Amino acid sequence: MSASQTLPATAVPGDDTPTLLIKIFGKDRPGITAGLFDTLAAYSLDVVDIEQVVTRGRITLCALVTAPPQTGRHGSAEGELRATVHSWAEALRLQAEIISGRGDNRPRGTGRSIVTVLGHPLTAESTAAIAAAITGTGGNIDRIFRLAKYPVTAVEFAVSGAETAPLRTALATQAALLGVDIAVVAAGLHRRAQRLVVMDVDSTLIQDEVIELFAAHAGCEAQVAEVTAAAMRGELDFEQSLHARVKLLAGLDASVVDKVRAEVRLTPGARTLIRTLKRLGYQVGVVSGGFTQVTDDLRERLGLDFASANTLEIVDGRLTGRVTGEIVDRAGKARLLRRFAAEAGVPLAQTVAIGDGANDLDMLNAAGLGVAFNAKPVVREAAHTAVNVPFLDTVLYLLGISREEVEAADTQADED
């Protein structure tokens, strides 16, 4: 359209404009929406709003339209419209309800948030408590949408009238009491613009602690596990604990690297998460307090864009008990997140970080969205949101990506 061209003026319904809310209920089948609006077309109406949902094969279709003129060909135009719509609905064994009113939907309050709830299962009691908590902050639920029914039930609430921060605080309390996971993020285009996801590796991308796998081959698993647990709880300086643990591996034959790689177990849903993100145009990276001997292999196997970790020193075919290069610790992970974002051309506010330990906290806080995955209490309390089910792909729902979108992407990939 050239600068000199303009769109035709369209009347915007004001508060006093007569409108009709037409609601259709019944068994879903192809052609219902087209049939309703084909029926309405004879009355030269303007469509103000449309909402449709199908649940267990039953359709609820709502159309808000401007009212027809006062008189028609055979008397009241509104009366004719009502009779015509009811006749059309009855012919299809549907129910119709038509409500007169004025204007559009009431103005929504300032503040827009998306509340994502993950339940395993999601009970009526939990849903009632969540809705009450939203209302208690002054928020109004404008729309509810189911993102997934397995491996967890994931439901998204669009909320207006409450600011994101106090809403998140109120719902965090409910999540702890109800045993569900609740994420609250500001609504807006930026949510779908989050194009870089960076994960921790040990106990996040994989089910294992890599250093413990090495320690099992060195016969010092118990000593290493004890130090690892203390470090993850934030009780020990990570760099000091790393050196202490790695020292116990001195003398191991380098062939143990291949054995450890074979022992690594991906977290359920890890492949689905990465595959889906990549197909949707995201870049994905990992940062680890573990070792490049494993993360480089994961990068190749999973098609990751970025990977960084510590490196075990190997001399004359044996581990020396030392690490080389820059240490990837708590501060290092946040630094690497920023580096990856710069290389990917993604603003930091549009990044997602996922981790479980205290050494992930700086990274989680630096990201636009920090997700604590089956994390220690100190991490759950500090992160933007928490996921406490053992399926890594549930993070997709926090990004507004539904299970149906995941399955559609898989189907398209198979066809290609």
C-alpha positions in Angstrom: 0.0 0.0 0.0 1.5 3.4 -1.0 1.7 6.3 1.4 -1.1 8.0 -0.4 -3.5 5.1 0.0 -5.7 4.9 3.1 -7.9 2.2 4.5 -11.6 2.9 4.5 -13.0 4.2 7.7 -14.6 1.6 9.9 -17.0 2.3 12.7 -15.6 1.1 16.0 -18.4 0.0 18.4 -18.7 2.5 21.3 -20.2 1.8 24.7 -23.7 2.7 23.4 -23.5 0.7 20.1 -26.2 -2.1 20.2 -24.5 -5.5 20.0 -25.5 -9.1 20.1 -23.6 -11.9 21.7 -24.4 -15.1 19.8 -23.4 -18.4 21.6 -23.5 -21.7 19.9 -23.1 -25.1 21.8 -23.2 -28.7 20.6 -21.3 -31.5 19.0 -18.5 -30.3 16.9 -18.2 -31.0 13.2 -16.7 -29.3 10.2 -18.5 -26.2 8.8 -20.2 -24.9 12.0 -18.3 -21.6 12.1 -18.7 -21.0 8.3 -22.4 -21.9 8.6 -23.0 -19.4 11.4 -21.3 -16.5 9.7 -22.9 -17.4 6.3 -26.3 -17.1 8.1 -25.3 -13.8 9.7 -24.0 -12.4 6.4 -27.6 -11.7 5.2 -27.9 -9.0 7.9 -24.8 -7.0 7.0 -23.3 -7.2 10.5 -19.9 -6.2 11.7 -17.9 -8.8 13.7 -16.6 -7.3 16.9 -15.2 -10.4 18.6 -15.0 -14.2 18.1 -14.1 -16.9 20.5 -14.3 -20.7 19.9 -13.2 -23.7 21.9 -13.7 -27.4 21.4 -13.5 -29.7 24.4 -14.0 -33.4 24.2 -15.8 -33.0 20.8 -18.1 -30.3 22.0 -17.9 -26.8 20.5 -18.6 -23.5 22.2 -18.6 -20.7 19.6 -19.2 -17.1 20.6 -19.6 -14.2 18.2 -20.1 -10.6 19.3 -21.6 -8.6 16.4 -23.2 -5.3 15.8 -27.0 -5.4 16.0 -29.0 -5.2 12.7 -31.1 -2.2 11.9 -34.4 -1.8 13.9 -36.6 -2.9 11.0 -36.2 -5.6 8.4 -38.1 -7.0 5.4 -40.7 -8.5 7.7 -40.7 -6.4 10.8 -38.0 -6.4 13.5 -34.6 -7.2 11.9 -33.2 -8.5 15.2 -36.2 -10.7 15.6 -35.7 -12.1 12.1 -32.0 -12.7 12.9 -32.8 -14.5 16.2 -35.4 -16.8 14.4 -33.0 -17.5 11.6 -30.0 -18.4 13.8 -32.2 -20.6 16.0 -33.6 -22.4 13.0 -30.1 -22.9 11.6 -28.9 -24.3 14.9 -31.8 -26.6 15.4 -31.3 -28.1 11.9 -27.7 -29.0 13.0 -28.9 -30.2 16.5 -27.0 -27.3 18.1 -28.2 -25.0 20.8 -28.1 -21.2 20.3 -28.3 -18.3 22.8 -28.5 -14.7 21.7 -28.0 -11.9 24.3 -28.6 -8.2 23.5 -26.3 -5.6 25.0 -24.2 -2.6 24.2 -20.6 -2.0 23.1 -17.6 -4.3 23.1 -16.0 -6.3 25.9 -15.4 -4.2 29.0 -12.0 -2.6 29.1 -9.4 -4.8 30.7 -7.3 -3.5 33.5 -3.7 -2.5 33.1 -1.0 -5.2 33.6 -0.9 -8.3 31.4 0.5 -11.6 32.5 0.6 -15.2 31.3 0.2 -17.8 34.1 1.2 -21.3 33.1 0.2 -24.1 35.5 1.7 -27.6 35.3 0.0 -30.3 37.3 0.6 -34.0 37.6 -2.4 -34.2 38.0 -4.1 -30.8 38.0 -7.0 -31.1 40.4 -10.1 -29.0 40.7 -9.0 -27.9 44.2 -5.7 -26.6 42.8 -7.4 -24.8 40.0 -9.9 -23.1 42.4 -7.1 -22.0 44.6 -5.1 -20.6 41.7 -8.1 -18.7 40.3 -8.8 -17.3 43.8 -5.2 -16.2 44.2 -5.3 -14.4 40.8 -8.5 -12.6 41.9 -6.9 -11.7 45.2 -4.2 -9.7 43.5 -6.9 -7.7 41.5 -6.4 -9.8 38.4 -9.0 -11.0 36.0 -8.8 -14.2 34.0 -9.5 -13.2 30.4 -8.8 -16.6 28.7 -7.8 -20.1 29.5 -6.1 -22.5 27.1 -4.8 -26.0 27.6 -1.3 -26.5 26.3 -0.9 -30.2 27.0 -2.5 -33.2 28.6 0.6 -35.3 28.9 3.1 -36.0 30.3 1.6 -33.3 32.6 -1.5 -31.2 32.3 -0.4 -27.7 31.3 -2.9 -24.9 31.3 -2.3 -21.2 30.4 -4.2 -18.3 31.9 -4.2 -14.9 30.3 -4.6 -12.4 33.1 -5.2 -8.7 33.1 -5.5 -6.1 35.9 -2.5 -7.3 38.0 1.2 -6.5 37.7 3.4 -9.5 37.0 5.7 -9.2 40.0 3.0 -9.3 42.8 1.1 -11.9 40.8 4.2 -14.1 40.7 4.7 -13.7 44.4 1.2 -14.6 45.3 1.1 -17.7 43.0 4.5 -18.9 44.2 3.0 -19.4 47.6 0.1 -21.3 46.1 2.4 -23.5 44.1 4.2 -24.6 47.2 1.0 -25.4 49.0 -0.7 -27.2 46.2 2.2 -29.2 44.8 1.9 -27.8 41.3 4.3 -25.7 39.2 3.3 -22.2 38.3 5.1 -19.8 36.0 4.2 -16.1 35.7 5.6 -14.0 32.9 4.7 -10.6 31.4 2.5 -11.0 28.3 3.7 -9.5 25.0 5.5 -10.2 21.8 8.8 -10.7 23.7 7.6 -14.0 25.0 7.8 -15.6 21.6 10.9 -13.7 20.9 13.0 -15.6 23.4 15.3 -17.3 21.0 18.2 -18.6 23.1 17.9 -21.4 25.7 20.9 -22.3 27.8 20.9 -25.2 30.1 23.0 -26.7 32.9 24.1 -30.3 32.1 24.4 -32.4 35.3 21.0 -33.2 36.8 19.3 -31.0 34.2 20.1 -32.0 30.6 21.3 -35.4 31.9 20.2 -37.4 34.9 23.8 -37.9 36.2 26.6 -36.0 37.8 29.4 -36.5 35.4 32.2 -36.3 38.0 30.5 -39.0 40.0 30.6 -41.3 36.9 34.3 -40.7 36.7 34.7 -41.2 40.4 32.9 -44.6 40.2 35.7 -45.8 37.9 38.3 -44.4 40.3 36.7 -46.0 43.4 36.1 -42.7 45.2 32.4 -42.2 44.4 31.3 -41.7 48.0 33.9 -39.0 48.7 33.1 -37.1 45.5 29.4 -37.3 45.9 29.6 -35.8 49.4 31.6 -32.8 48.1 29.3 -32.4 45.1 26.2 -32.3 47.3 27.7 -29.7 49.6 28.7 -27.5 46.6 25.2 -27.7 45.0 23.7 -26.6 48.3 25.9 -23.6 48.3 27.9 -24.6 51.3 31.3 -24.8 49.6 33.1 -22.6 47.1 32.6 -24.3 43.7 36.1 -23.8 42.4 37.7 -25.2 45.5 35.3 -28.2 45.5 36.0 -28.8 41.8 39.8 -29.0 42.4 39.3 -31.3 45.4 37.1 -33.7 43.5 39.1 -33.8 40.3 42.3 -34.5 42.3 40.7 -37.8 43.4 40.6 -38.8 39.7 44.4 -38.6 39.2 45.9 -41.7 37.5 42.7 -42.8 35.7 43.3 -44.2 32.2 42.0 -41.8 29.5 40.0 -44.6 28.0 37.5 -44.0 30.9 36.2 -41.0 29.0 34.5 -43.2 26.4 33.0 -45.3 29.2 31.6 -42.3 30.9 30.1 -40.9 27.7 28.3 -44.3 27.2 27.0 -44.2 30.7 25.4 -40.7 30.5 21.6 -40.8 30.6 19.6 -37.9 29.1 16.8 -36.5 31.2 13.3 -37.7 29.9 12.1 -35.1 27.4 15.6 -33.7 26.7 15.6 -34.7 23.0 12.1 -33.5 22.5 12.9 -30.1 24.1 16.0 -29.6 21.9 14.5 -30.9 18.7 11.4 -28.7 19.1 13.3 -25.6 20.0 15.6 -26.1 17.0 12.7 -26.6 14.6 11.1 -23.4 15.9 14.3 -21.4 15.2 15.8 -21.2 18.7 19.5 -21.6 19.4 20.3 -23.9 22.3 23.5 -24.2 24.4 24.8 -25.8 27.5 27.2 -24.6 30.3 28.6 -27.0 32.8 30.7 -27.3 35.8 31.5 -30.7 34.4 33.8 -31.5 31.6 34.3 -30.8 27.9 35.1 -34.5 27.4 31.3 -35.0 27.9 29.7 -31.8 26.8 31.5 -31.8 23.4 30.0 -35.2 22.8 26.6 -34.0 23.8 26.9 -31.0 21.5 27.6 -33.2 18.5 24.9 -35.8 19.4 22.1 -33.3 20.1 23.0 -30.6 17.5 23.6 -27.9 20.1 24.8 -24.4 19.1 26.9 -23.7 22.1 28.7 -25.7 24.8 31.2 -24.8 27.4 32.6 -26.6 30.5 35.8 -27.3 32.4 38.5 -29.6 30.8 40.1 -32.5 32.5 43.9 -32.5 31.9 45.2 -35.6 30.3 48.9 -36.3 30.0 50.5 -39.5 28.6 47.1 -41.2 28.4 46.1 -40.6 32.0 44.1 -38.0 34.0 46.4 -35.8 36.0 43.9 -34.8 38.6 43.8 -31.2 37.4 41.6 -29.1 35.1 42.9 -26.7 32.4 41.7 -23.3 31.2 39.1 -20.9 32.5 37.0 -22.4 35.3 33.2 -22.6 34.6 31.7 -21.8 38.0 28.7 -19.8 39.2 29.9 -16.5 37.8 31.3 -18.2 34.8 27.9 -19.7 33.8 26.3 -16.2 33.8 29.3 -14.9 31.8 28.9 -17.6 29.2 25.2 -16.9 28.9 26.0 -13.3 28.0 28.6 -14.5 25.6 26.3 -16.9 23.9 23.6 -14.3 23.7 26.0 -11.8 22.0 27.2 -14.4 19.5 23.6 -15.4 18.8 22.5 -11.8 18.4 19.8 -12.2 21.0 19.2 -9.6 23.8 19.7 -11.0 27.3 16.1 -10.2 28.1 15.1 -12.7 25.4 17.1 -15.7 26.8 16.0 -18.6 28.9 18.3 -20.4 31.4 17.6 -23.8 33.0 19.4 -25.2 36.0 19.2 -27.0 39.3 22.1 -26.1 41.6 23.3 -23.1 43.5 26.1 -22.6 40.9 23.3 -21.9 38.3 21.8 -19.0 40.3 23.7 -16.1 38.6 22.8 -17.5 35.2 19.1 -18.0 36.1 18.9 -14.4 37.4 20.7 -13.0 34.4 18.4 -14.6 31.8 15.0 -13.1 30.8 13.4 -16.3 32.2 15.2 -18.4 34.7 13.8 -21.9 35.2 14.7 -24.0 38.3 14.4 -27.7 37.1 13.9 -30.2 40.0 16.2 -27.8 41.9 17.4 -27.4 45.4 15.2 -25.2 47.6 17.5 -22.2 47.5 17.4 -22.3 43.7 13.6 -22.7 43.5 13.1 -19.7 45.8 15.5 -17.5 43.7 14.5 -18.5 40.2 11.7 -16.8 38.1 9.8 -20.1 38.1 10.3 -23.8 38.9 9.5 -27.1 37.3 9.3 -30.1 39.6 8.3 -32.9 37.3 11.0 -35.2 35.7 10.3 -34.2 32.1 12.5 -31.6 30.6 10.3 -30.9 27.7 7.7 -29.3 30.0 9.8 -26.2 29.8 8.2 -25.8 26.3 4.9 -25.0 27.9 6.4 -22.1 29.9 7.3 -20.6 26.5 3.7 -21.0 25.3 4.5 -23.9 23.0 1.7 -26.5 23.1 2.0 -30.3 22.9 0.0 -30.1 19.6 2.7 -27.8 18.2 5.4 -30.3 19.2 3.5 -33.2 17.6 2.9 -31.1 14.4 6.6 -30.3 14.2 7.4 -34.0 14.6 4.9 -35.0 11.8 6.3 -32.3 9.5 9.8 -33.5 10.1 8.8 -37.1 9.3 7.2 -36.0 6.0 10.3 -33.9 5.1 
